[in-house]
């Protein structure tokens, strides 16, 4: 039964939808923590410290998140591969690209951008020694994650790359949320139009909130290029 489900087109689409939804929930949680930077160095570092104190729970959560991410990529690849094969067979009845939303057409590009961004983001903020990283900008708070974030986003190239990635996040989420509704049958008439608008709003809002962080750092601490 499980093997049949995993090999079916609907089963694979549902796995992509559910895994994508769970990843989005993590993204919302991650955003809520990141927005703590507006509360100042002490509060932001305290939030980061509290997460570090979760110990084994955090390790298990990160392992589960990694597994979920890999599952999402793998089954997305299978779905896309099957979809392309079907389009070659039934090309005459496929919808034109003009009928597909921009976020749908950009999914391969935004997905690739996000994969590269996640790798670079982990290198910049996860695999780094927080306790031995000095913040030259705010001397009274010269240690901790706040310092790493500020030092990183004061570099306009890093900030620009981050904001480009957040545009990709918004576009990817808009399509992904819409796809979740369609996968589970919520794609009829007015209901679908309303859900589609909601998907765009949610994706755009999350992208704007994430993108506001490097702008905040540049406005409050200045650019490294100004020195």
Number of C-alpha atoms within 10 A of each C-alpha: 5 8 8 9 13 15 11 13 14 14 18 20 22 19 19 27 24 16 22 23 16 16 17 17 12 13 15 14 11 12 15 13 14 18 14 19 21 12 9 11 21 13 14 20 19 15 17 16 13 10 13 13 11 11 10 10 12 13 12 11 12 12 12 12 16 13 13 18 16 13 16 21 17 13 20 18 14 15 19 13 11 12 13 12 12 12 13 10 11 10 12 9 8 11 10 9 10 8 7 10 10 12 19 18 13 15 17 13 13 23 17 12 18 20 13 12 18 12 11 13 15 11 11 14 14 12 9 13 11 15 11 10 15 17 19 13 14 15 10 9 16 18 19 22 26 25 22 20 18 24 22 18 24 24 17 17 11 16 20 15 13 20 20 17 23 25 21 24 22 24 23 23 26 22 21 23 22 22 22 22 17 16 18 12 10 15 18 9 8 9 11 16 14 11 17 20 12 15 23 20 15 16 23 19 13 20 22 16 14 24 19 14 22 22 18 16 21 18 11 11 15 18 16 13 8 6 5
